[in-house]
Amino acid sequence: MFLSIIKMVIIPLLLGLGVRHMLKERIRGATKVFPALSAIFIAFICGLVVALNKDYLARITVLIFAAVFLHNLLGLVFGYAAGRLYRFDRKRCRTLAFEVGMQNAGLGAVLSLKHFSPQAAIPNALFATWCIVTASLLAEAWGREKEL
């Protein structure tokens, strides 16, 4: 699994940083599409997990939903609190809350599919979907406040 993480995260990250460093201004316009591409790939991964588990979805318990909800909520709260602890401004605290609260459920789903079973990926797919909902609601609420 360690090698999978290196192949799926570390190598692409280093390559991306290298390309961005070398091509700087020439790729500035192209970088605007990457968040949308990320969302599309996460949706694809979640859809794949749902498709592979169509027979098991009815057996998902309230406990799994509760764990997904609490994991996301605690990540958002502790992420924001960590920023406050380090005396970050409000904008950075909010950014940290999103980063910690959302984590990388897509990577968890892919690793579960590769190294365990399709059923092991269900909580990751639920988490990724739930994170999109909560982050959207939180961003909307925070966006309504006056400029930081």
Helices and strands as residue ranges (DSSP letters): H 2-5, I 6-10, H 11-23, G 24-27, G 30-33, H 34-52, G 57-59, H 62-85, H 90-102, H 105-115, G 119-121, H 122-143
